[in-house]
Amino acid sequence: MRAAGLAKRFGDHVALKGVDLEVEAGEVVALLGENGSGKSTLVKILAGYHVPEPGGRLEVGGVPVPLPVPTGAYHELGLAFVFQDLGLASGLRVVENLFVGDRRHLGAGALRPISWGGELRRARQVLRHYQVDVDPRSLVRELTPTQQALVAIVRAAEELEAFRRHGADRGPGLLVLDEPTVFLPEDEKVFLFELVDRVTSRGTGVLFVSHDLVAVRQIARRAVILRDGAVVGTRMVAEVSDEELVGLISGQRRMGDAHEGHPATVRLPDQRQLAKADPGALDAGSVVLEARGVRGGHLAGLDLAVRRAEIVGVAGLLGSGSDEIPYALFGALSAVQGTVTVEGREVPLARLRPHHARRLGLALVPGDRKVQGAALSLPVHKNLLSLVTEHYFRGGALRHGTMRSVAARRCEEFRVHPRDPDADMATLSGGNQQKVVLAKWLELLPKVLLLHEPTQGVDVTTRAEIYRLMRSLKEQGLAILWVSNDYEELAEVSDRVLVCAAGRIVGELTGEELSRDQITSQVYLASALEQRGA
């Protein structure tokens, strides 16, 4: 695939500035850049979703492709995509998502009735081939985010197989992976890497769009770096340091610079007033959040505690129950038993609902910001202040001007770009959407912050800003529970890391034990021991 002079404007905003990009047959090229650098815009041009500015050129398999790419025509060109939002139809079954559009080559035969029995057998065979344990009869919306990601990856691989069968004279094709590791825990990334090896061994090129530098080093040959819509560098991955890559991505000279910057301006309630109300509440090390006997879903009698001014990480494999913990403690899962105690106030989880949890002082930043964290069709100020709207009523009317002013200040504090409170959330990059989601929950001035994959799909600079913000809030006394499948992240941000297996906390790492390798080792060992015990 060769692209030259690809450009795109959205009104006065220039998203792409004449980008040139080449992916050779059998090569993996990583496309790197901050949120908003133009990566997703480039991918959407290749998919025919965006119409580029005149003058750009595109070749696939040595054949010139007229721009814009006709809607849906990328299949016939040998392009397959795993989009950042996966592009699955949540109301359809897995089998229907796997083979959607696969009857195009049949011509008039595509009008024949579908043998669903045969399609289900075929789907089971395909899923077994890729070692994906998913029932093809399940609705996509019933699957976990990880299972949905695996289905999307399998579908893209099968689209390439179909292209090779029916379009062999047009080259081996190109697989575009847009943030494919976002929903994948550590143990499932191996599946992705094996798939990439399989498709490249057949001559297919891969464009790997990612913020995951560890994954980039494992599978990519070259890295192309975008900044502000333009290519600012191309490097051989084996010959470049992380410091240089981060410097190109962020425009800073040293990797450490990305972790420096303005002190967080977000403040919790006045600590002296809290101390006057409850003199023991601010004691260093006092337990703020305690959960006992939590059962439901994959959780099987889980106990944990988080102290004031502490960040506690939670690590576990898929199915361990770790990713259900924040939602169970917030009252967002059904049929959960046990208790949660916040600053001495105990509540049965069977009766806890999210609005009760908020009054207790809990705040939840969910892992899926596009579905659970934000209303993408609404402007930034309505998203940011949606949990405290009652504060802006005067005389029975909502004070929209005041809301915009407050939201503008928050956008400045959280470095949201663009700093426009009237911008639609859907127009913001993933990292800037996440900043708005964090700001929204911190408007509640919580006592405990429950985080599920808070840096999922954000660039290295935004990730560093989130780390810095959380450390600042911790220093102010906030208790933070941080659940993530990124063990390197947990090692960096946590005071303690709890190991979850079979629905229970089975281990704890502190001090010098807090490293990516140690966490990975303990998580896998704990999982194996629990399976043997079962």
C-alpha positions as CSV (number, residue, x, y, z in Angstrom):
1,M,0.0,0.0,0.0
2,R,1.3,3.5,-0.9
3,A,-0.4,6.7,0.0
4,A,0.9,10.2,-1.0
5,G,-0.3,13.7,-0.1
6,L,-3.3,12.6,1.9
7,A,-4.8,15.7,3.6
8,K,-8.1,16.4,5.4
9,R,-9.7,19.5,6.9
10,F,-12.6,19.8,9.2
11,G,-13.7,23.5,8.9
12,D,-10.7,25.5,10.0
13,H,-9.0,22.5,11.6
14,V,-6.4,20.8,9.5
15,A,-6.4,17.1,10.6
16,L,-3.9,15.8,8.0
17,K,-1.2,17.8,6.1
18,G,-0.2,15.9,3.0
19,V,0.8,12.6,4.6
20,D,2.9,10.0,2.7
21,L,2.8,6.4,3.9
22,E,4.1,3.1,2.5
23,V,3.6,-0.4,3.8
24,E,5.5,-3.1,1.9
25,A,4.2,-6.7,1.4
26,G,4.7,-8.7,4.6
27,E,5.8,-5.7,6.6
28,V,4.4,-4.4,9.9
29,V,4.5,-0.6,10.1
30,A,3.5,1.1,13.4
31,L,1.7,4.4,13.1
32,L,2.4,6.4,16.3
33,G,1.2,9.8,17.5
34,E,-0.6,11.6,20.3
35,N,-4.4,11.6,20.4
36,G,-5.5,14.1,17.8
37,S,-2.4,13.7,15.7
38,G,-4.4,12.4,12.7
39,K,-4.0,8.7,13.0
40,S,-7.7,7.8,13.1
41,T,-8.4,10.4,10.3
42,L,-5.9,8.6,8.1
43,V,-7.4,5.2,8.8
44,K,-10.9,6.5,8.0
45,I,-9.7,7.8,4.7
46,L,-8.4,4.4,3.8
47,A,-11.7,2.9,4.8
48,G,-13.7,5.4,2.7
49,Y,-15.3,7.0,5.7
50,H,-13.7,10.4,5.2
51,V,-13.3,12.2,1.9
52,P,-9.7,13.5,1.6
53,E,-8.8,16.9,0.1
54,P,-8.1,16.8,-3.7
55,G,-4.6,15.9,-4.8
56,G,-4.0,12.8,-2.7
57,R,-3.1,9.4,-4.2
58,L,-3.5,5.8,-3.1
59,E,-2.2,2.5,-4.4
60,V,-3.1,-0.9,-3.1
61,G,-1.3,-3.9,-4.6
62,G,0.3,-1.7,-7.2
63,V,-3.1,-0.6,-8.5
64,P,-4.2,3.0,-8.3
65,V,-7.3,3.5,-6.2
66,P,-9.5,6.5,-7.0
67,L,-10.2,8.8,-4.0
68,P,-12.4,8.9,-2.1
69,V,-12.6,5.2,-1.6
70,P,-16.2,4.2,-2.3
71,T,-18.1,3.3,0.8
72,G,-17.6,-0.4,1.7
73,A,-15.3,-1.0,-1.3
74,Y,-12.2,-1.5,0.8
75,H,-13.1,-5.2,1.0
76,E,-12.6,-5.6,-2.8
77,L,-9.3,-3.7,-2.6
78,G,-7.8,-6.2,-0.1
79,L,-8.1,-4.0,2.9
80,A,-9.3,-5.3,6.2
81,F,-9.8,-3.2,9.4
82,V,-10.1,-3.7,13.1
83,F,-11.4,-0.3,14.1
84,Q,-10.8,1.4,17.4
85,D,-14.6,1.1,18.1
86,L,-14.5,-2.5,16.7
87,G,-17.3,-1.8,14.1
88,L,-19.4,-4.8,15.3
89,A,-23.2,-4.8,15.2
90,S,-24.1,-5.3,18.9
91,G,-27.6,-6.4,18.2
92,L,-26.6,-9.2,15.8
93,R,-25.1,-12.6,16.7
94,V,-21.4,-13.4,16.4
95,V,-22.0,-15.6,13.3
96,E,-23.7,-12.7,11.5
97,N,-20.9,-10.3,12.4
98,L,-18.2,-12.8,11.3
99,F,-19.6,-13.3,7.8
100,V,-21.4,-10.0,7.1
101,G,-20.7,-9.2,3.4
102,D,-19.0,-12.5,2.8
103,R,-21.6,-13.4,0.1
104,R,-20.8,-10.5,-2.2
105,H,-18.6,-12.6,-4.5
106,L,-21.5,-15.0,-5.1
107,G,-23.2,-12.5,-7.4
108,A,-26.8,-13.6,-8.0
109,G,-26.2,-16.6,-5.8
110,A,-26.0,-14.2,-2.8
111,L,-29.8,-14.0,-3.0
112,R,-30.3,-17.6,-2.1
113,P,-31.6,-18.4,1.4
114,I,-28.9,-18.6,4.1
115,S,-28.4,-22.0,5.7
116,W,-27.9,-20.9,9.3
117,G,-27.1,-24.4,10.4
118,G,-24.2,-24.4,7.9
119,E,-23.1,-20.9,8.8
120,L,-23.0,-21.8,12.5
121,R,-20.9,-24.9,11.8
122,R,-18.6,-22.7,9.7
123,A,-18.4,-20.1,12.5
124,R,-17.5,-22.7,15.1
125,Q,-14.7,-24.0,12.8
126,V,-13.3,-20.5,12.2
127,L,-13.4,-19.7,15.9
128,R,-11.7,-23.0,16.8
129,H,-9.0,-22.3,14.2
130,Y,-8.2,-19.0,15.9
131,Q,-8.6,-20.6,19.4
132,V,-11.3,-18.1,20.4
133,D,-13.8,-19.5,22.9
134,V,-17.0,-17.7,22.0
135,D,-20.4,-19.1,21.2
136,P,-21.3,-18.0,17.6
137,R,-25.0,-17.9,18.6
138,S,-24.3,-15.2,21.2
139,L,-25.4,-11.6,20.6
140,V,-22.3,-9.4,20.4
141,R,-23.6,-7.1,23.2
142,E,-23.6,-10.1,25.5
143,L,-19.8,-10.6,25.1
144,T,-17.1,-9.0,27.2
145,P,-15.1,-6.2,25.6
146,T,-12.2,-8.6,25.2
147,Q,-14.4,-11.2,23.5
148,Q,-15.8,-8.5,21.2
149,A,-12.2,-7.5,20.3
150,L,-11.2,-11.0,19.5
151,V,-14.3,-11.5,17.3
152,A,-13.4,-8.2,15.4
153,I,-9.8,-9.5,14.9
154,V,-11.0,-12.9,13.6
155,R,-13.5,-11.2,11.2
156,A,-10.7,-9.1,9.7
157,A,-8.5,-12.1,9.3
158,E,-11.3,-14.0,7.5
159,E,-12.0,-11.0,5.3
160,L,-8.3,-11.2,4.1
161,E,-8.7,-15.0,3.6
162,A,-11.8,-14.3,1.4
163,F,-9.9,-11.7,-0.6
164,R,-7.0,-14.1,-1.2
165,R,-9.4,-16.7,-2.4
166,H,-11.3,-14.5,-4.8
167,G,-8.8,-11.7,-5.6
168,A,-5.5,-13.4,-5.7
169,D,-4.4,-11.4,-8.8
170,R,-4.6,-8.1,-6.8
171,G,-1.9,-8.7,-4.3
172,P,-1.8,-10.1,-0.7
173,G,-3.8,-7.1,0.9
174,L,-3.3,-4.9,3.9
175,L,-4.6,-5.4,7.5
176,V,-5.2,-2.2,9.4
177,L,-5.2,-2.5,13.2
178,D,-6.4,0.6,15.0
179,E,-5.5,0.3,18.7
180,P,-6.1,-3.4,18.7
181,T,-4.6,-4.0,22.2
182,V,-7.0,-1.6,23.9
183,F,-9.4,-4.3,25.0
184,L,-6.9,-7.1,25.3
185,P,-5.4,-8.3,28.6
186,E,-1.8,-9.4,28.6
187,D,-2.5,-13.1,28.0
188,E,-4.7,-12.3,25.0
189,K,-2.1,-10.1,23.2
190,V,-0.3,-13.3,22.3
191,F,-3.2,-14.2,20.1
192,L,-2.9,-10.9,18.3
193,F,0.8,-11.2,17.7
194,E,0.4,-14.8,16.4
195,L,-2.3,-13.5,14.0
196,V,0.0,-10.8,12.7
197,D,2.8,-13.4,12.2
198,R,0.3,-15.5,10.3
199,V,-0.9,-12.8,7.9
200,T,2.5,-11.3,7.2
201,S,3.9,-14.8,6.4
202,R,1.5,-14.8,3.5
203,G,2.7,-11.4,2.3
204,T,0.0,-9.3,3.8
205,G,1.2,-5.9,5.1
206,V,0.0,-4.6,8.5
207,L,-0.5,-1.1,9.6
208,F,-0.4,-1.1,13.4
209,V,-1.9,2.0,15.0
210,S,-1.1,2.0,18.6
211,H,0.0,3.8,21.8
212,D,1.4,0.5,23.2
213,L,5.2,0.8,22.7
214,V,5.8,-2.6,24.2
215,A,3.6,-4.2,21.5
216,V,5.1,-2.1,18.8
217,R,8.5,-3.4,19.7
218,Q,7.3,-7.0,19.5
219,I,5.8,-6.9,16.1
220,A,6.7,-3.8,14.0
221,R,9.6,-3.3,11.7
222,R,9.2,0.4,11.1
223,A,7.5,3.3,13.0
224,V,6.0,6.3,11.3
225,I,5.2,9.1,13.7
226,L,2.5,11.7,13.2
227,R,2.3,15.0,15.0
228,D,-0.3,17.7,14.3
229,G,-1.4,15.9,11.2
230,A,2.1,15.6,9.6
231,V,4.7,12.9,9.4
232,V,7.6,14.1,11.7
233,G,9.7,11.0,11.5
234,T,10.2,7.4,10.3
235,R,12.4,5.0,12.3
236,M,13.4,1.4,12.2
237,V,12.0,0.1,15.5
238,A,15.1,-2.0,16.4
239,E,17.3,1.0,16.0
240,V,15.4,3.6,18.0
241,S,15.0,4.1,21.8
242,D,11.8,4.6,23.6
243,E,13.1,8.1,24.6
244,E,13.5,9.1,21.0
245,L,10.1,7.7,20.0
246,V,8.3,9.5,22.8
247,G,10.2,12.7,21.9
248,L,9.0,12.5,18.3
249,I,5.4,11.7,19.4
250,S,5.1,14.5,21.9
251,G,7.6,17.0,20.4
252,Q,9.7,16.9,23.6
253,R,13.4,16.1,23.8
254,R,13.4,13.6,26.5
255,M,11.1,10.8,27.6
256,G,11.1,12.2,31.1
257,D,9.7,15.6,29.9
258,A,6.4,13.9,29.2
259,H,6.1,13.2,32.9
260,E,6.9,16.8,33.9
261,G,4.6,19.7,33.5
262,H,2.1,21.8,35.4
263,P,1.0,20.7,38.8
264,A,-2.6,19.4,38.9
265,T,-5.0,22.2,39.8
266,V,-7.9,20.0,40.8
267,R,-8.6,20.3,44.5
268,L,-10.6,18.1,46.9
269,P,-12.8,19.6,49.6
270,D,-11.1,21.8,52.2
271,Q,-9.2,19.4,54.4
272,R,-9.5,21.5,57.5
273,Q,-13.2,21.5,57.3
274,L,-13.3,17.7,56.9
275,A,-11.0,17.3,59.9
276,K,-13.2,19.5,62.0
277,A,-16.2,17.4,61.1
278,D,-14.4,14.1,61.8
279,P,-11.0,14.6,63.5
280,G,-10.0,11.0,62.7
281,A,-11.1,10.9,59.1
282,L,-7.8,12.3,57.8
283,D,-5.4,10.2,59.7
284,A,-2.7,8.9,57.4
285,G,-3.3,5.2,56.6
286,S,-7.0,5.2,57.8
287,V,-9.2,2.8,55.8
288,V,-11.6,4.7,53.6
289,L,-13.0,1.8,51.5
290,E,-13.5,-1.8,52.7
291,A,-15.3,-4.6,50.8
292,R,-16.2,-7.9,52.4
293,G,-17.6,-11.1,51.0
294,V,-18.3,-9.7,47.5
295,R,-20.0,-12.4,45.4
296,G,-21.6,-12.1,42.0
297,G,-20.5,-12.6,38.4
298,H,-17.0,-14.0,38.6
299,L,-16.5,-12.7,42.1
300,A,-16.5,-15.4,44.8
301,G,-16.1,-13.9,48.3
302,L,-13.7,-11.1,47.5
303,D,-12.3,-8.9,50.4
304,L,-10.2,-5.8,50.0
305,A,-9.4,-2.4,51.6
306,V,-8.1,0.9,50.4
307,R,-6.6,3.5,52.7
308,R,-6.6,7.3,52.6
309,A,-3.9,8.8,50.3
310,E,-3.3,5.4,48.7
311,I,-3.4,4.0,45.1
312,V,-4.2,0.3,45.1
313,G,-3.9,-1.6,41.8
314,V,-5.7,-4.8,41.0
315,A,-4.3,-7.3,38.4
316,G,-5.9,-10.5,37.1
317,L,-6.4,-12.5,34.0
318,L,-9.5,-12.6,31.9
319,G,-12.3,-14.3,33.9
320,S,-10.6,-13.7,37.2
321,G,-13.2,-11.2,38.2
322,S,-10.8,-8.3,38.5
323,D,-12.5,-6.2,35.8
324,E,-15.9,-6.6,37.7
325,I,-14.6,-5.2,41.0
326,P,-15.2,-1.5,40.4
327,Y,-18.7,-2.0,39.0
328,A,-19.7,-4.4,41.9
329,L,-18.5,-1.9,44.5
330,F,-20.4,0.9,42.8
331,G,-23.7,-1.0,42.6
332,A,-23.5,-1.3,38.8
333,L,-23.7,-5.1,38.7
334,S,-26.9,-7.1,39.4
335,A,-27.2,-9.9,42.0
336,V,-24.1,-9.0,44.0
337,Q,-23.8,-10.0,47.6
338,G,-21.5,-8.7,50.4
339,T,-20.9,-5.3,51.9
340,V,-19.0,-2.1,51.1
341,T,-18.0,0.3,53.8
342,V,-17.0,3.9,53.1
343,E,-15.5,5.8,56.1
344,G,-17.3,3.6,58.5
345,R,-20.7,3.6,56.8
346,E,-21.5,0.0,55.8
347,V,-24.0,-0.8,53.0
348,P,-25.2,-4.2,51.7
349,L,-24.2,-4.5,48.1
350,A,-27.6,-6.2,47.3
351,R,-29.2,-2.8,48.0
352,L,-26.5,-0.5,46.6
353,R,-27.3,1.4,43.4
354,P,-25.0,3.9,41.6
355,H,-26.9,6.9,42.9
356,H,-26.5,5.6,46.5
357,A,-22.8,4.9,45.8
358,R,-22.3,8.5,44.7
359,R,-23.8,9.8,47.9
360,L,-21.5,7.5,49.8
361,G,-18.5,9.3,48.2
362,L,-17.7,6.8,45.5
363,A,-16.9,7.7,41.9
364,L,-16.5,5.3,39.0
365,V,-14.5,5.9,35.8
366,P,-15.6,3.0,33.5
367,G,-13.4,1.2,31.0
368,D,-15.6,1.8,28.0
369,R,-15.8,5.6,27.9
370,K,-17.7,5.7,24.6
371,V,-20.6,3.6,25.8
372,Q,-20.5,4.0,29.6
373,G,-18.5,7.1,30.2
374,A,-19.7,9.8,27.9
375,A,-22.6,11.0,25.8
376,L,-20.8,11.5,22.5
377,S,-23.7,13.4,20.9
378,L,-23.7,16.1,23.6
379,P,-21.3,19.0,24.0
380,V,-18.4,18.9,26.4
381,H,-20.0,21.2,29.1
382,K,-23.1,19.0,29.3
383,N,-20.9,15.9,29.7
384,L,-18.5,17.4,32.2
385,L,-21.3,18.7,34.5
386,S,-23.9,16.0,34.0
387,L,-23.5,14.6,37.5
388,V,-23.9,18.0,39.2
389,T,-26.5,19.7,37.0
390,E,-28.7,20.5,40.1
391,H,-26.0,23.0,41.2
392,Y,-26.8,25.2,38.2
393,F,-30.5,25.6,38.6
394,R,-31.8,29.1,39.6
395,G,-35.4,29.9,39.7
396,G,-36.4,26.7,38.0
397,A,-34.1,27.4,35.0
398,L,-30.7,25.9,34.1
399,R,-27.9,28.5,34.0
400,H,-26.2,27.5,30.7
401,G,-23.8,30.4,30.7
402,T,-22.5,29.5,34.1
403,M,-22.1,25.9,33.1
404,R,-20.1,26.9,30.0
405,S,-17.9,29.1,32.1
406,V,-17.2,26.4,34.7
407,A,-16.6,23.8,31.9
408,A,-14.2,26.2,30.2
409,R,-12.1,26.4,33.4
410,R,-12.1,22.6,33.8
411,C,-11.0,22.2,30.2
412,E,-8.1,24.5,31.0
413,E,-7.2,22.7,34.2
414,F,-7.4,19.3,32.5
415,R,-5.7,20.4,29.3
416,V,-8.6,19.3,27.1
417,H,-8.1,20.2,23.4
418,P,-9.9,21.9,21.9
419,R,-10.7,24.0,25.0
420,D,-14.2,24.7,23.8
421,P,-17.0,23.7,26.2
422,D,-19.5,23.7,23.3
423,A,-17.6,21.2,21.2
424,D,-19.3,17.9,20.7
425,M,-17.7,15.0,22.6
426,A,-17.6,12.9,19.4
427,T,-15.2,15.4,17.8
428,L,-12.6,15.0,20.6
429,S,-9.8,12.5,20.4
430,G,-9.9,9.5,22.8
431,G,-7.4,11.0,25.2
432,N,-9.3,14.3,25.4
433,Q,-12.6,12.4,25.9
434,Q,-11.0,10.6,28.8
435,K,-9.9,13.8,30.4
436,V,-13.5,15.1,30.3
437,V,-14.8,11.8,31.8
438,L,-12.2,12.1,34.7
439,A,-13.2,15.8,35.2
440,K,-16.9,14.8,35.3
441,W,-16.4,12.4,38.1
442,L,-14.1,14.6,40.1
443,E,-16.8,17.3,40.1
444,L,-18.4,15.1,42.8
445,L,-15.4,15.6,45.0
446,P,-15.4,11.9,45.9
447,K,-13.7,10.1,48.8
448,V,-12.9,7.1,46.7
449,L,-12.1,6.9,43.0
450,L,-12.7,3.6,41.3
451,L,-10.8,3.4,38.0
452,H,-11.2,0.7,35.3
453,E,-8.5,1.0,32.5
454,P,-8.3,4.8,32.9
455,T,-5.5,5.2,30.3
456,Q,-7.0,2.8,27.7
457,G,-6.4,4.1,24.2
458,V,-4.6,7.3,25.2
459,D,-1.3,8.6,24.0
460,V,1.9,8.7,26.1
461,T,1.6,12.4,27.0
462,T,-2.0,12.1,28.1
463,R,-1.1,8.9,30.1
464,A,1.6,10.8,31.9
465,E,-0.9,13.7,32.7
466,I,-3.3,11.2,34.1
467,Y,-0.6,9.6,36.3
468,R,0.4,13.1,37.5
469,L,-3.2,14.0,38.3
470,M,-3.8,10.8,40.2
471,R,-0.7,11.3,42.3
472,S,-1.7,14.9,43.1
473,L,-5.2,13.7,44.2
474,K,-3.6,10.9,46.3
475,E,-1.4,13.5,48.1
476,Q,-4.6,15.4,48.9
477,G,-6.0,12.3,50.6
478,L,-8.1,10.6,47.9
479,A,-8.3,6.8,48.0
480,I,-7.9,5.2,44.6
481,L,-8.6,1.7,43.4
482,W,-7.0,1.2,39.9
483,V,-7.9,-1.9,37.9
484,S,-5.9,-2.5,34.8
485,N,-4.5,-5.2,32.5
486,D,-1.5,-3.0,31.9
487,Y,0.9,-4.4,34.5
488,E,3.7,-2.0,33.8
489,E,1.2,0.8,34.5
490,L,0.1,-0.7,37.8
491,A,3.8,-1.1,38.8
492,E,4.4,2.6,38.1
493,V,1.3,4.1,39.8
494,S,0.4,1.8,42.7
495,D,1.4,1.7,46.4
496,R,0.2,-1.8,46.5
497,V,-1.0,-4.3,43.8
498,L,-3.6,-6.9,44.7
499,V,-3.6,-10.2,42.7
500,C,-7.1,-11.4,41.7
501,A,-7.8,-15.1,40.7
502,A,-11.0,-17.1,40.7
503,G,-13.0,-14.1,42.0
504,R,-10.8,-13.5,45.1
505,I,-7.8,-11.5,46.2
506,V,-5.1,-14.1,46.6
507,G,-1.9,-12.1,46.8
508,E,-0.4,-8.6,47.3
509,L,2.8,-7.0,46.0
510,T,4.5,-4.0,47.5
511,G,7.8,-2.1,47.5
512,E,10.5,-3.7,45.4
513,E,8.0,-6.4,44.2
514,L,6.2,-3.8,42.1
515,S,7.5,-4.5,38.7
516,R,5.8,-5.6,35.5
517,D,7.6,-8.9,35.5
518,Q,6.7,-9.7,39.1
519,I,3.1,-8.8,38.7
520,T,2.8,-10.9,35.5
521,S,4.5,-13.8,37.2
522,Q,2.2,-13.7,40.3
523,V,-0.9,-13.3,38.3
524,Y,-0.2,-16.3,36.1
525,L,1.0,-18.4,39.1
526,A,-2.1,-17.5,41.1
527,S,-4.4,-18.4,38.2
528,A,-2.7,-21.8,37.8
529,L,-2.9,-22.6,41.5
530,E,-6.5,-21.7,41.6
531,Q,-7.3,-23.9,38.6
532,R,-5.5,-26.8,40.2
533,G,-7.3,-26.2,43.4
534,A,-10.7,-26.2,41.6
